[in-house]
Amino acid sequence: MSEARFLGRGLLDPIDRVSEVMFGLLMAVSIVGALSIANAGQQDVRTALIAALGCNLAWGLVDAVMFLVRTLTERTRNVSLARQVNGAAPDQGHRAIVATLPDHVAAIVGDAELEGMRQRLLALQAPSSGLHGEDYLAALGIFLLVVLATFPIVIPFLVIDDAPRAMQASRLITVAMLFVAGFALGRYAGHARPALAGLFMALLGAALIAAIKALGG
């Protein structure tokens, strides 16, 4: 196990990627959904699109910075653990490792697994507690995912002159993207029927869109 793999989160995993896309998607559709289509003019539509993009730009930046803060905190904590293990007897090292594990993981690991973790910690060469280049790449990826999720929502308003039709197309695109996101999560989780996970996510998205519409969207 490499230092980067053990101490850092590395580049975004599938859950991170899908979650960020879904977050940006729902943020964008919530803002666009607040547009009153019955009375919307071109200026109103333009204002809503700018607001959606601006919100996701701001929130993507916040999310990326918080990712770096979280990563730095986790890595510093793991480096501290490595130092504790280096200066402790094997049984003390095992207890230190167990104390850092989630309860459901700690309940199933045995002495052999703990000793393997301890040996890997001992083998680490002067681990660094700072941020690495790949952490900044992951943060950039988070920012881009949140921002890019805005565009499928706003494109219909750029290519369709009729605002109600554009809103309908935007909502259909949102539901379709939520299905794909749910399918991806279901497959990653090992779900026997990932399409059901996609369908559930699409239905949840449709319910959220209906709630937005009922609130004035």
GROMACS elastic network, one bead per residue, 0.5 to 0.9 nm:
[ bonds ]
;  ai    aj funct       b0    kb
    1     4     6  0.84172   500
    1     5     6  0.64506   500
    1     6     6  0.63602   500
    1   120     6  0.71141   500
    2     5     6  0.51784   500
    2     6     6  0.60890   500
    2     7     6  0.83493   500
    2   120     6  0.89375   500
    2   124     6  0.80770   500
    3     6     6  0.51195   500
    3     7     6  0.55955   500
    3     8     6  0.76170   500
    3   124     6  0.66122   500
    3   125     6  0.81843   500
    3   127     6  0.68281   500
    3   128     6  0.86824   500
    4     7     6  0.54602   500
    4     8     6  0.52833   500
    4     9     6  0.76509   500
    4    10     6  0.66258   500
    4   132     6  0.84270   500
    4   134     6  0.89062   500
    5     8     6  0.57009   500
    5     9     6  0.66209   500
    5    10     6  0.62560   500
    6     9     6  0.77065   500
    6    10     6  0.89327   500
    6    75     6  0.88181   500
    6    78     6  0.84433   500
    6   121     6  0.88946   500
    7    10     6  0.86643   500
    7    71     6  0.89829   500
    7    74     6  0.76042   500
    7    75     6  0.51907   500
    7    76     6  0.83661   500
    7    77     6  0.89296   500
    7    78     6  0.61209   500
    7    79     6  0.73380   500
    7   127     6  0.80895   500
    7   128     6  0.86195   500
    7   129     6  0.82727   500
    8    11     6  0.89428   500
    8    71     6  0.65505   500
    8    72     6  0.82029   500
    8    74     6  0.74255   500
    8    75     6  0.58111   500
    8    78     6  0.88604   500
    8   131     6  0.85503   500
    8   132     6  0.85597   500
    8   135     6  0.78796   500
    9    12     6  0.75309   500
    9    13     6  0.85729   500
    9    71     6  0.68167   500
    9    74     6  0.87078   500
    9    75     6  0.85883   500
    9   135     6  0.77670   500
   10    13     6  0.82288   500
   10   134     6  0.62360   500
   10   135     6  0.63645   500
   10   138     6  0.73016   500
   11   134     6  0.63147   500
   11   135     6  0.68704   500
   11   137     6  0.72353   500
   11   138     6  0.50638   500
   11   139     6  0.86895   500
   11   141     6  0.84871   500
   12    15     6  0.78726   500
   12    16     6  0.55373   500
   12    17     6  0.61379   500
   12   138     6  0.58722   500
   12   139     6  0.87131   500
   12   141     6  0.76864   500
   12   142     6  0.80763   500
   13    16     6  0.53049   500
   13    17     6  0.62881   500
   13    18     6  0.87663   500
   14    17     6  0.50542   500
   14    18     6  0.60523   500
   14    19     6  0.82943   500
   14   184     6  0.79174   500
   14   185     6  0.74579   500
   14   188     6  0.72098   500
   15    18     6  0.53304   500
   15    19     6  0.58447   500
   15    20     6  0.84384   500
   15   184     6  0.86650   500
   15   185     6  0.66305   500
   15   188     6  0.79404   500
   16    19     6  0.51922   500
   16    20     6  0.60921   500
   16    21     6  0.86343   500
   16   142     6  0.81768   500
   17    20     6  0.53818   500
   17    21     6  0.63379   500
   17    22     6  0.87026   500
   17   141     6  0.83836   500
   17   142     6  0.74965   500
   17   145     6  0.73432   500
   18    21     6  0.51615   500
   18    22     6  0.61019   500
   18    23     6  0.85158   500
   18   145     6  0.88628   500
   18   181     6  0.58228   500
   18   182     6  0.82485   500
   18   184     6  0.74716   500
   18   185     6  0.71782   500
   19    22     6  0.51200   500
   19    23     6  0.60438   500
   19    24     6  0.86444   500
   19   181     6  0.81384   500
   19   185     6  0.89408   500
   20    23     6  0.50377   500
   20    24     6  0.61952   500
   20    25     6  0.84245   500
   20    60     6  0.87969   500
   20    63     6  0.89693   500
   20   142     6  0.64572   500
   20   143     6  0.85858   500
   20   145     6  0.60210   500
   20   146     6  0.56843   500
   20   149     6  0.84896   500
   21    24     6  0.52650   500
   21    25     6  0.59753   500
   21    26     6  0.86349   500
   21   142     6  0.86473   500
   21   145     6  0.55096   500
   21   146     6  0.56845   500
   21   147     6  0.85758   500
   21   148     6  0.79877   500
   21   149     6  0.56007   500
   21   150     6  0.89988   500
   21   181     6  0.79790   500
   22    26     6  0.61091   500
   22    27     6  0.84698   500
   22   146     6  0.81373   500
   22   149     6  0.76277   500
   22   177     6  0.82549   500
   22   178     6  0.69044   500
   22   181     6  0.71033   500
   23    26     6  0.53757   500
   23    27     6  0.61398   500
   23    28     6  0.86174   500
   23   146     6  0.67856   500
   23   149     6  0.82716   500
   24    27     6  0.51112   500
   24    28     6  0.61134   500
   24    29     6  0.86103   500
   24    56     6  0.63033   500
   24    59     6  0.84655   500
   24    60     6  0.79538   500
   24   145     6  0.72652   500
   24   147     6  0.65006   500
   24   148     6  0.77738   500
   24   149     6  0.51912   500
   24   150     6  0.63102   500
   25    28     6  0.52805   500
   25    29     6  0.61984   500
   25    30     6  0.85092   500
   25   146     6  0.74766   500
   25   147     6  0.88402   500
   25   148     6  0.87374   500
   25   149     6  0.50731   500
   25   150     6  0.59606   500
   25   151     6  0.88584   500
   25   152     6  0.84366   500
   25   153     6  0.74501   500
   25   174     6  0.70603   500
   25   177     6  0.83587   500
   25   178     6  0.83820   500
   26    29     6  0.51472   500
   26    30     6  0.58955   500
   26    31     6  0.86038   500
   26   149     6  0.87574   500
   26   150     6  0.88344   500
   26   174     6  0.81086   500
   26   205     6  0.81433   500
   26   208     6  0.86860   500
   26   209     6  0.88721   500
   27    30     6  0.52222   500
   27    31     6  0.64625   500
   27    32     6  0.87820   500
   27    52     6  0.74521   500
   27    55     6  0.77815   500
   27    56     6  0.70076   500
   27   146     6  0.88996   500
   27   150     6  0.81030   500
   28    31     6  0.53418   500
   28    32     6  0.61707   500
   28    33     6  0.82462   500
   28    49     6  0.85682   500
   28    51     6  0.86998   500
   28    52     6  0.50732   500
   28    53     6  0.72969   500
   28    55     6  0.78225   500
   28    56     6  0.70230   500
   28   149     6  0.76737   500
   28   150     6  0.54321   500
   28   151     6  0.86390   500
   28   153     6  0.68295   500
   28   154     6  0.82838   500
   29    32     6  0.50586   500
   29    33     6  0.55187   500
   29    34     6  0.83993   500
   29    52     6  0.78820   500
   29   150     6  0.79994   500
   29   153     6  0.65090   500
   29   154     6  0.86779   500
   29   170     6  0.79654   500
   29   171     6  0.75454   500
   29   174     6  0.74759   500
   29   209     6  0.77357   500
   29   212     6  0.87868   500
   30    34     6  0.63941   500
   30    52     6  0.83745   500
   30   208     6  0.87417   500
   30   209     6  0.76542   500
   30   212     6  0.66430   500
   30   217     6  0.82112   500
   31    34     6  0.53009   500
   31    35     6  0.73703   500
   31    48     6  0.67992   500
   31    49     6  0.81963   500
   31    51     6  0.71482   500
   31    52     6  0.56050   500
   31    55     6  0.85171   500
   31   217     6  0.86265   500
   32    35     6  0.55731   500
   32    45     6  0.82673   500
   32    48     6  0.56601   500
   32    49     6  0.66337   500
   32    51     6  0.82061   500
   32    52     6  0.65060   500
   32   153     6  0.80801   500
   32   154     6  0.79739   500
   32   167     6  0.82448   500
   32   170     6  0.89945   500
   32   217     6  0.76158   500
   33    36     6  0.78140   500
   33    37     6  0.88401   500
   33    48     6  0.88125   500
   33   167     6  0.78703   500
   33   171     6  0.86744   500
   33   209     6  0.75702   500
   33   212     6  0.61576   500
   33   213     6  0.65180   500
   33   216     6  0.77832   500
   34    37     6  0.88387   500
   34    48     6  0.80978   500
   34   212     6  0.70134   500
   34   213     6  0.75180   500
   34   215     6  0.78618   500
   34   216     6  0.59949   500
   35    38     6  0.88960   500
   35    39     6  0.88528   500
   35    40     6  0.71022   500
   35    44     6  0.75281   500
   35    45     6  0.72483   500
   35    48     6  0.66206   500
   35   216     6  0.75182   500
   35   217     6  0.53673   500
   36    39     6  0.59078   500
   36    40     6  0.57810   500
   36    44     6  0.86674   500
   36   216     6  0.64950   500
   36   217     6  0.56336   500
   37    41     6  0.82867   500
   37    45     6  0.86191   500
   37   163     6  0.63348   500
   37   164     6  0.58875   500
   37   167     6  0.77922   500
   37   217     6  0.74227   500
   38   163     6  0.85498   500
   38   164     6  0.76354   500
   39    44     6  0.88122   500
   40    43     6  0.78869   500
   40    44     6  0.55633   500
   40    45     6  0.65082   500
   40   163     6  0.73343   500
   41    44     6  0.51378   500
   41    45     6  0.63031   500
   41    46     6  0.86171   500
   41   163     6  0.81946   500
   42    45     6  0.51371   500
   42    46     6  0.60978   500
   42    47     6  0.85505   500
   42   161     6  0.88657   500
   42   163     6  0.84549   500
   43    46     6  0.50434   500
   43    47     6  0.60743   500
   43    48     6  0.86214   500
   44    47     6  0.50843   500
   44    48     6  0.62214   500
   44    49     6  0.86838   500
   45    48     6  0.51297   500
   45    49     6  0.62278   500
   45    50     6  0.86485   500
   45   157     6  0.76124   500
   45   163     6  0.78152   500
   46    49     6  0.51709   500
   46    50     6  0.61913   500
   46    51     6  0.85338   500
   46   157     6  0.86712   500
   47    50     6  0.51869   500
   47    51     6  0.60779   500
   47    52     6  0.86415   500
   48    52     6  0.61440   500
   48    53     6  0.86640   500
   49    52     6  0.51009   500
   49    53     6  0.62431   500
   49    54     6  0.84732   500
   49   154     6  0.63557   500
   49   157     6  0.83422   500
   50    53     6  0.51932   500
   50    54     6  0.59226   500
   50    55     6  0.84281   500
   51    54     6  0.50363   500
   51    55     6  0.59323   500
   51    56     6  0.85412   500
   52    55     6  0.52358   500
   52    56     6  0.62877   500
   52    57     6  0.85872   500
   52   150     6  0.70081   500
   52   154     6  0.84137   500
   53    56     6  0.52771   500
   53    57     6  0.60786   500
   53    58     6  0.86448   500
   53   147     6  0.69851   500
   53   150     6  0.62924   500
   53   151     6  0.81233   500
   53   154     6  0.88084   500
   54    57     6  0.50282   500
   54    58     6  0.61820   500
   54    59     6  0.85238   500
   54   147     6  0.88304   500
   55    58     6  0.52008   500
   55    59     6  0.60197   500
   55    60     6  0.83006   500
   55   147     6  0.88229   500
   56    60     6  0.55944   500
   56    61     6  0.82736   500
   56   143     6  0.86482   500
   56   146     6  0.61040   500
   56   147     6  0.52691   500
   56   148     6  0.86648   500
   56   149     6  0.84868   500
   56   150     6  0.71055   500
   57    60     6  0.51832   500
   57    61     6  0.62621   500
   57    62     6  0.87647   500
   57   143     6  0.75178   500
   57   144     6  0.86551   500
   57   146     6  0.75233   500
   57   147     6  0.56435   500
   58    61     6  0.52552   500
   58    62     6  0.63657   500
   58    63     6  0.87040   500
   58   147     6  0.89181   500
   59    63     6  0.59832   500
   59    64     6  0.84370   500
   59   143     6  0.81387   500
   59   146     6  0.76735   500
   59   147     6  0.85355   500
   60    63     6  0.50786   500
   60    64     6  0.60547   500
   60    65     6  0.86122   500
   60   142     6  0.66845   500
   60   144     6  0.72334   500
   60   145     6  0.78683   500
   60   146     6  0.52903   500
   60   147     6  0.63371   500
   61    64     6  0.51410   500
   61    65     6  0.62199   500
   61    66     6  0.86036   500
   61   139     6  0.86429   500
   61   140     6  0.86682   500
   61   142     6  0.83721   500
   61   143     6  0.57289   500
   61   146     6  0.88996   500
   62    65     6  0.52358   500
   62    66     6  0.61442   500
   62    67     6  0.85648   500
   62   143     6  0.83908   500
   63    66     6  0.51421   500
   63    67     6  0.61242   500
   63    68     6  0.88004   500
   63   139     6  0.80200   500
   63   142     6  0.70739   500
   63   143     6  0.70453   500
   63   146     6  0.86730   500
   64    67     6  0.50580   500
   64    68     6  0.65205   500
   64    69     6  0.88540   500
   64   136     6  0.86360   500
   64   138     6  0.80706   500
   64   140     6  0.66719   500
   64   141     6  0.81410   500
   64   142     6  0.56861   500
   64   143     6  0.56426   500
   65    68     6  0.51685   500
   65    69     6  0.63511   500
   65    70     6  0.86751   500
   65   139     6  0.70020   500
   66    70     6  0.60045   500
   66    71     6  0.83949   500
   66   139     6  0.87343   500
   67    70     6  0.51007   500
   67    71     6  0.59957   500
   67    72     6  0.85008   500
   67   135     6  0.85293   500
   67   138     6  0.83791   500
   67   139     6  0.63550   500
   67   142     6  0.83558   500
   68    71     6  0.50439   500
   68    72     6  0.60183   500
   68    73     6  0.84859   500
   68   131     6  0.76615   500
   68   135     6  0.68392   500
   68   136     6  0.73784   500
   68   138     6  0.87179   500
   68   139     6  0.66616   500
   69    72     6  0.52149   500
   69    73     6  0.61588   500
   69    74     6  0.86451   500
   70    73     6  0.51319   500
   70    74     6  0.61424   500
   70    75     6  0.85485   500
   71    74     6  0.51518   500
   71    75     6  0.60316   500
   71    76     6  0.84944   500
   71   131     6  0.76764   500
   71   135     6  0.76382   500
   72    75     6  0.51634   500
   72    76     6  0.60443   500
   72    77     6  0.85065   500
   72   129     6  0.70138   500
   72   130     6  0.63878   500
   72   131     6  0.61362   500
   73    76     6  0.52339   500
   73    77     6  0.61707   500
   73    78     6  0.86622   500
   73   129     6  0.85930   500
   74    77     6  0.51041   500
   74    78     6  0.61964   500
   74    79     6  0.86600   500
   74   129     6  0.89259   500
   75    78     6  0.50341   500
   75    79     6  0.61233   500
   75    80     6  0.85460   500
   75   128     6  0.81532   500
   75   129     6  0.55597   500
   75   130     6  0.74825   500
   75   131     6  0.83061   500
   76    79     6  0.50893   500
   76    80     6  0.61973   500
   76    81     6  0.86488   500
   76   128     6  0.81355   500
   76   130     6  0.74727   500
   77    80     6  0.50843   500
   77    81     6  0.63011   500
   77    82     6  0.87731   500
   77   129     6  0.83051   500
   78    82     6  0.62242   500
   78    83     6  0.87039   500
   78   100     6  0.87118   500
   78   129     6  0.82161   500
   79    83     6  0.63532   500
   79    84     6  0.86953   500
   79   127     6  0.64567   500
   79   128     6  0.71978   500
   79   129     6  0.61523   500
   80    83     6  0.51663   500
   80    84     6  0.63000   500
   80    85     6  0.87567   500
   80   129     6  0.87529   500
   81    84     6  0.50208   500
   81    85     6  0.62102   500
   81    86     6  0.85874   500
   81    93     6  0.88158   500
   81    96     6  0.71204   500
   81    97     6  0.72715   500
   81   100     6  0.83275   500
   81   121     6  0.84500   500
   82    85     6  0.51914   500
   82    86     6  0.61486   500
   82    87     6  0.88328   500
   82   118     6  0.83549   500
   82   121     6  0.55377   500
   82   122     6  0.70666   500
   82   124     6  0.81368   500
   82   127     6  0.83189   500
   83    86     6  0.50725   500
   83    87     6  0.64972   500
   83    88     6  0.87912   500
   83   121     6  0.86236   500
   83   122     6  0.86792   500
   84    87     6  0.54742   500
   84    88     6  0.62794   500
   84    92     6  0.89055   500
   84    93     6  0.71537   500
   84    96     6  0.74357   500
   85    88     6  0.51434   500
   85    89     6  0.76354   500
   85    90     6  0.78763   500
   85    92     6  0.75560   500
   85    94     6  0.80604   500
   85    96     6  0.71512   500
   85    97     6  0.80341   500
   85   118     6  0.68716   500
   85   121     6  0.73021   500
   85   122     6  0.72276   500
   86    89     6  0.83622   500
   86    93     6  0.79277   500
   86   118     6  0.86180   500
   86   121     6  0.77329   500
   86   122     6  0.59412   500
   87    93     6  0.84032   500
   88    91     6  0.80206   500
   88    92     6  0.57596   500
   88    93     6  0.56747   500
   89    92     6  0.52543   500
   89    93     6  0.60619   500
   89    94     6  0.86695   500
   90    94     6  0.61915   500
   90    95     6  0.87574   500
   90   115     6  0.76078   500
   90   118     6  0.77814   500
   91    94     6  0.50405   500
   91    95     6  0.63812   500
   91    96     6  0.87118   500
   91   115     6  0.89390   500
   92    95     6  0.51300   500
   92    96     6  0.62343   500
   92    97     6  0.86963   500
   93    96     6  0.50488   500
   93    97     6  0.62270   500
   93    98     6  0.86502   500
   93   114     6  0.85382   500
   93   115     6  0.84843   500
   93   118     6  0.66597   500
   94    97     6  0.51636   500
   94    98     6  0.61791   500
   94    99     6  0.86543   500
   94   111     6  0.77275   500
   94   114     6  0.57356   500
   94   115     6  0.68763   500
   94   117     6  0.84981   500
   94   118     6  0.69661   500
   95    98     6  0.50926   500
   95    99     6  0.61780   500
   95   100     6  0.89377   500
   95   114     6  0.88355   500
   96    99     6  0.52350   500
   96   100     6  0.68698   500
   97   100     6  0.54279   500
   97   101     6  0.67266   500
   97   114     6  0.72410   500
   97   117     6  0.79082   500
   97   118     6  0.76589   500
   98   101     6  0.52394   500
   98   102     6  0.82821   500
   98   103     6  0.87144   500
   98   105     6  0.87102   500
   98   106     6  0.57605   500
   98   109     6  0.86020   500
   98   114     6  0.78011   500
   99   102     6  0.81804   500
   99   103     6  0.88218   500
   99   106     6  0.80367   500
  100   106     6  0.86061   500
  101   104     6  0.81696   500
  101   105     6  0.61887   500
  101   106     6  0.55803   500
  102   105     6  0.53342   500
  102   106     6  0.60601   500
  102   107     6  0.86072   500
  103   106     6  0.50514   500
  103   107     6  0.61041   500
  103   108     6  0.89885   500
  104   107     6  0.53556   500
  104   108     6  0.70328   500
  105   108     6  0.55624   500
  105   109     6  0.64252   500
  106   109     6  0.55734   500
  106   110     6  0.84665   500
  107   110     6  0.84777   500
  109   112     6  0.80132   500
  109   113     6  0.59875   500
  109   114     6  0.68660   500
  110   113     6  0.54582   500
  110   114     6  0.62559   500
  110   115     6  0.86199   500
  111   114     6  0.50183   500
  111   115     6  0.59513   500
  111   116     6  0.84890   500
  112   115     6  0.51542   500
  112   116     6  0.62068   500
  112   117     6  0.87339   500
  113   116     6  0.50358   500
  113   117     6  0.62953   500
  113   118     6  0.86093   500
  114   117     6  0.50848   500
  114   118     6  0.61210   500
  114   119     6  0.86195   500
  115   119     6  0.60864   500
  115   120     6  0.85835   500
  116   119     6  0.51626   500
  116   120     6  0.62860   500
  116   121     6  0.86442   500
  117   120     6  0.51624   500
  117   121     6  0.61904   500
  117   122     6  0.86498   500
  118   121     6  0.50651   500
  118   122     6  0.61963   500
  118   123     6  0.86384   500
  119   123     6  0.61683   500
  119   124     6  0.88663   500
  120   124     6  0.64863   500
  121   124     6  0.54156   500
  121   125     6  0.89622   500
  122   125     6  0.81905   500
  124   127     6  0.62518   500
  125   128     6  0.89885   500
  128   131     6  0.82124   500
  128   132     6  0.89757   500
  131   134     6  0.82835   500
  131   135     6  0.62422   500
  131   136     6  0.77226   500
  132   135     6  0.53098   500
  132   136     6  0.69184   500
  132   137     6  0.89994   500
  133   136     6  0.53708   500
  133   137     6  0.64384   500
  133   138     6  0.88006   500
  134   138     6  0.61016   500
  134   139     6  0.85441   500
  135   138     6  0.50504   500
  135   139     6  0.61995   500
  135   140     6  0.85924   500
  136   140     6  0.61142   500
  136   141     6  0.84873   500
  137   141     6  0.61003   500
  137   142     6  0.86807   500
  138   142     6  0.62505   500
  138   143     6  0.86817   500
  139   142     6  0.50737   500
  139   143     6  0.63274   500
  139   144     6  0.86956   500
  140   143     6  0.50740   500
  140   144     6  0.61734   500
  140   145     6  0.85625   500
  141   144     6  0.51399   500
  141   145     6  0.60279   500
  141   146     6  0.86208   500
  142   145     6  0.51824   500
  142   146     6  0.62637   500
  142   147     6  0.86140   500
  143   146     6  0.54399   500
  143   147     6  0.62556   500
  143   148     6  0.85404   500
  144   147     6  0.50954   500
  144   148     6  0.57270   500
  144   149     6  0.82879   500
  145   148     6  0.52230   500
  145   149     6  0.60295   500
  145   150     6  0.89507   500
  146   149     6  0.54413   500
  146   150     6  0.72342   500
  147   150     6  0.56188   500
  147   151     6  0.77160   500
  148   151     6  0.56294   500
  148   152     6  0.79438   500
  149   152     6  0.64610   500
  149   153     6  0.75409   500
  150   153     6  0.55580   500
  150   154     6  0.65550   500
  150   155     6  0.88393   500
  151   154     6  0.51837   500
  151   155     6  0.58662   500
  152   155     6  0.54458   500
  152   156     6  0.76306   500
  152   170     6  0.73677   500
  152   173     6  0.69317   500
  152   174     6  0.77376   500
  152   177     6  0.89119   500
  153   156     6  0.69155   500
  153   157     6  0.82434   500
  153   167     6  0.87433   500
  153   169     6  0.84980   500
  153   170     6  0.50548   500
  153   171     6  0.74895   500
  153   173     6  0.68886   500
  153   174     6  0.66933   500
  154   157     6  0.54923   500
  154   158     6  0.67959   500
  154   166     6  0.86718   500
  154   167     6  0.89091   500
  154   170     6  0.69032   500
  155   158     6  0.50754   500
  155   159     6  0.64590   500
  155   160     6  0.85193   500
  155   166     6  0.85873   500
  155   170     6  0.77600   500
  156   159     6  0.52891   500
  156   160     6  0.56215   500
  156   161     6  0.87433   500
  156   163     6  0.89394   500
  156   165     6  0.83965   500
  156   166     6  0.50022   500
  156   167     6  0.73709   500
  156   168     6  0.88487   500
  156   169     6  0.62748   500
  156   170     6  0.59546   500
  157   160     6  0.54439   500
  157   161     6  0.69462   500
  157   162     6  0.81122   500
  157   163     6  0.68330   500
  157   165     6  0.87357   500
  157   166     6  0.52020   500
  157   167     6  0.73043   500
  157   169     6  0.87815   500
  157   170     6  0.79089   500
  158   161     6  0.75070   500
  158   166     6  0.84311   500
  159   166     6  0.81269   500
  160   163     6  0.72082   500
  160   165     6  0.72363   500
  160   166     6  0.56195   500
  161   165     6  0.82412   500
  161   166     6  0.73957   500
  162   165     6  0.55235   500
  162   166     6  0.61571   500
  162   167     6  0.87388   500
  163   167     6  0.60945   500
  163   168     6  0.86341   500
  164   167     6  0.50931   500
  164   168     6  0.62538   500
  164   169     6  0.86683   500
  165   168     6  0.50689   500
  165   169     6  0.61687   500
  165   170     6  0.85106   500
  166   169     6  0.50826   500
  166   170     6  0.60462   500
  166   171     6  0.86350   500
  167   171     6  0.62103   500
  167   172     6  0.86478   500
  168   171     6  0.51974   500
  168   172     6  0.62553   500
  168   173     6  0.86729   500
  169   172     6  0.50935   500
  169   173     6  0.61705   500
  169   174     6  0.85795   500
  170   173     6  0.51684   500
  170   174     6  0.62242   500
  170   175     6  0.88115   500
  171   175     6  0.62853   500
  171   176     6  0.86195   500
  171   206     6  0.81779   500
  171   209     6  0.73700   500
  172   175     6  0.51750   500
  172   176     6  0.61756   500
  172   177     6  0.86065   500
  172   206     6  0.88436   500
  173   176     6  0.50536   500
  173   177     6  0.60941   500
  173   178     6  0.85248   500
  174   177     6  0.51572   500
  174   178     6  0.61266   500
  174   179     6  0.86390   500
  174   202     6  0.84167   500
  174   205     6  0.76189   500
  174   206     6  0.84986   500
  174   209     6  0.89552   500
  175   178     6  0.50374   500
  175   179     6  0.62308   500
  175   180     6  0.87681   500
  175   201     6  0.82870   500
  175   202     6  0.51299   500
  175   203     6  0.77038   500
  175   204     6  0.88433   500
  175   205     6  0.59845   500
  175   206     6  0.62609   500
  175   209     6  0.88379   500
  176   179     6  0.51006   500
  176   180     6  0.64174   500
  176   181     6  0.87079   500
  176   202     6  0.68494   500
  177   180     6  0.50591   500
  177   181     6  0.61218   500
  177   182     6  0.85515   500
  177   202     6  0.79329   500
  178   182     6  0.60209   500
  178   183     6  0.84072   500
  178   198     6  0.70179   500
  178   199     6  0.84858   500
  178   201     6  0.57791   500
  178   202     6  0.50911   500
  178   203     6  0.86787   500
  178   204     6  0.86156   500
  178   205     6  0.65860   500
  179   182     6  0.51210   500
  179   183     6  0.60074   500
  179   184     6  0.85410   500
  179   195     6  0.79732   500
  179   197     6  0.78261   500
  179   199     6  0.57116   500
  179   200     6  0.76749   500
  179   201     6  0.57306   500
  179   203     6  0.83419   500
  179   205     6  0.86590   500
  180   183     6  0.50049   500
  180   184     6  0.61249   500
  180   185     6  0.86589   500
  180   195     6  0.86375   500
  180   198     6  0.60141   500
  180   199     6  0.88405   500
  180   201     6  0.86514   500
  180   202     6  0.83938   500
  181   184     6  0.51165   500
  181   185     6  0.62767   500
  181   186     6  0.85849   500
  181   197     6  0.89016   500
  181   198     6  0.66419   500
  181   201     6  0.76206   500
  181   202     6  0.87610   500
  182   185     6  0.51015   500
  182   186     6  0.60298   500
  182   187     6  0.85531   500
  182   194     6  0.75905   500
  182   195     6  0.77809   500
  182   196     6  0.82850   500
  182   197     6  0.51918   500
  182   199     6  0.72235   500
  182   200     6  0.73036   500
  182   201     6  0.52117   500
  182   202     6  0.74348   500
  183   186     6  0.50543   500
  183   187     6  0.61198   500
  183   188     6  0.85288   500
  183   193     6  0.86887   500
  183   195     6  0.53256   500
  183   196     6  0.74092   500
  183   197     6  0.55476   500
  183   199     6  0.77333   500
  183   201     6  0.82413   500
  184   187     6  0.52176   500
  184   188     6  0.61123   500
  184   189     6  0.85602   500
  184   194     6  0.73012   500
  184   195     6  0.88222   500
  184   197     6  0.84759   500
  184   198     6  0.75638   500
  185   188     6  0.50670   500
  185   189     6  0.60520   500
  185   190     6  0.86234   500
  185   191     6  0.86158   500
  185   194     6  0.76324   500
  185   197     6  0.74651   500
  185   198     6  0.80283   500
  186   189     6  0.51031   500
  186   190     6  0.63041   500
  186   191     6  0.51169   500
  186   192     6  0.82085   500
  186   193     6  0.74540   500
  186   195     6  0.74671   500
  186   196     6  0.79373   500
  186   197     6  0.53432   500
  186   198     6  0.71503   500
  187   190     6  0.51032   500
  187   191     6  0.56442   500
  187   192     6  0.78869   500
  187   193     6  0.77905   500
  187   194     6  0.51132   500
  187   195     6  0.84228   500
  187   197     6  0.85086   500
  188   191     6  0.75701   500
  188   194     6  0.85935   500
  189   194     6  0.85897   500
  190   193     6  0.84989   500
  190   194     6  0.78095   500
  191   194     6  0.53411   500
  191   195     6  0.89052   500
  191   196     6  0.86985   500
  191   197     6  0.78734   500
  192   195     6  0.89549   500
  192   196     6  0.89693   500
  193   196     6  0.56436   500
  193   197     6  0.72580   500
  194   197     6  0.50830   500
  194   198     6  0.63478   500
  194   199     6  0.86538   500
  195   199     6  0.60550   500
  195   200     6  0.85209   500
  196   200     6  0.60593   500
  196   201     6  0.85170   500
  197   200     6  0.50748   500
  197   201     6  0.61986   500
  197   202     6  0.85846   500
  198   201     6  0.51409   500
  198   202     6  0.61175   500
  198   203     6  0.85985   500
  199   202     6  0.50189   500
  199   203     6  0.60908   500
  199   204     6  0.84745   500
  200   203     6  0.51334   500
  200   204     6  0.60878   500
  200   205     6  0.85326   500
  201   205     6  0.60767   500
  201   206     6  0.85478   500
  202   206     6  0.60876   500
  202   207     6  0.85717   500
  203   207     6  0.61337   500
  203   208     6  0.85810   500
  204   207     6  0.50755   500
  204   208     6  0.62620   500
  204   209     6  0.86546   500
  205   208     6  0.50220   500
  205   209     6  0.61208   500
  205   210     6  0.85374   500
  206   209     6  0.50222   500
  206   210     6  0.60850   500
  206   211     6  0.85612   500
  207   210     6  0.50406   500
  207   211     6  0.61948   500
  207   212     6  0.86491   500
  208   211     6  0.50230   500
  208   212     6  0.62234   500
  208   213     6  0.86334   500
  209   213     6  0.61495   500
  209   214     6  0.85793   500
  209   217     6  0.84913   500
  210   213     6  0.50013   500
  210   214     6  0.61136   500
  210   215     6  0.85835   500
  210   217     6  0.86653   500
  211   214     6  0.50408   500
  211   215     6  0.62263   500
  211   216     6  0.88634   500
  211   217     6  0.85564   500
  212   215     6  0.51037   500
  212   216     6  0.65956   500
  212   217     6  0.54125   500
  213   216     6  0.52736   500
  214   217     6  0.66272   500
